[in-house]
Amino acid sequence: MSEEDRNPREQEGMSADIIAISKDGELRRFFERLRANGTLRVNDGGDEYVIKISRSQMTNEARDFLARGGPIPE
């Protein structure tokens, strides 16, 4: 990852839940290609990954279930 793609909070040793991506940089170009294609194959040395982008959508029923918490009633 290039210096321009690094999150300043990560450089300080702080954790960040939201990562801001700079306007110019490898990460921005990667996500633009991913959005355009929907799926990318990434080769990292001997490992190959298939990365698929999809928008998550939650039903109201699922949202209610998660909001309740606890075990599922039988």
C-alpha positions, 0 to 999 in steps of 0.5 A: 500500500502506498503512503497516499493510501494509508489512513492517518489514524492507522499511522498513529497506531489508533484503530479506525472503524471507518477508513477514508480513501484518498481521491488519488491512489491505488486503493481508490483505483482498485475500488473503481475497477471493482465497482465497474466489474462487480467481481475481481480476481486478485493474485497475491503471490501464491494466493488467489482471491475472488472479490465481489462487491454487493450492496447489503440490504437488510429486511425489517424482520432481520433488523428487528431480530438483531435489535432483540438480541438473545437466543432464538425462541423455540 
